[in-house]
Amino acid sequence: MYNTTKNYTDIKKHGAQLRVFYKPDFNTQYTSIELPFGGLSKYLIEENSTQIIKPGTAHLLEHIVLNDHRYDFFVKFMKLGARCNGFT
């Protein structure tokens, strides 16, 4: 079993959670950006309204979540040797 005391968790001001899991026997690194929204999400419930989520919205978000014309995250990651892929 792994030494879980070396694991690290941090919650940023905007609500994003950063988690680092210590696994010394692994020879690869894995990064995940997860959103609490998926293919089974059918409604967006806000304080005073409920909106119906169209099919395919989660898949669209998967493509645009890191799409920023000022900074191309995918290009930067791939230059570091990362393989970028999305899952809905």
Buried (B, 14 or more C-beta within 10 A) or exposed (E): EEEEEEEEEEEEEEEEEEEEEEBEEEEEEEEEEEEEBBBEEEEEEEEEEEEEBEEEBBEEBBEEEBEEEEEEBEEEBEEEEBEEEEEB
